[in-house]
Amino acid sequence: MNPLEAITLAVASGLFVLIWMVQLLIYPGFIYYTKQNLTQWHTVYTPRITVIVAPLMLSQLAIAIYRFYTEISWFSIAHGSLVAAAWITTFYIFIPIHDKLQKGTLEKNLLHRLVSFNWIRTILWSAILVLEIWSVVNRI
């Protein structure tokens, strides 16, 4: 395994573990907070989770761009499309929901949407890891 493959697998694995923890533990747990407590916790939670998520997402994006520019293939297009979809859903679905939570909007419907829409990213980051493992095994 070359260094790029090792880094790519580490990043994909990190996002995989992170998104499954968010999907099964963190987001569903928001429903148990009072409005005031969730607003307070969200103020603490958001910058802390960003310190973990941002470097992983930026690394994954850099890898996708590097792959696309070094070799355009079905693999680089598939990988780049999955990464782009994760970024698009993060910025157009999740950041607006988190902004509402930050402003004190605590509606059960909003929290349920957060959990149900997050399945999109859970599937995307899971698919990216599967694709990465497949590429290492098959030496793509």
Secondary structure, DSSP 4 states (H G I P E B T S, - for coil): --HHHHHHHHHHHHHHHHHHHIIIIIHHHGGGS-HHHHHHHHHHHHHHHHHHHHHHHHHHHHHHHHHHHH--SHHHHHHHHHHHHHHHHIIIIIHHHHHHHHTT---HHHHHHHHHHHHHHHHHHHHHHHHHHHHHHHT-
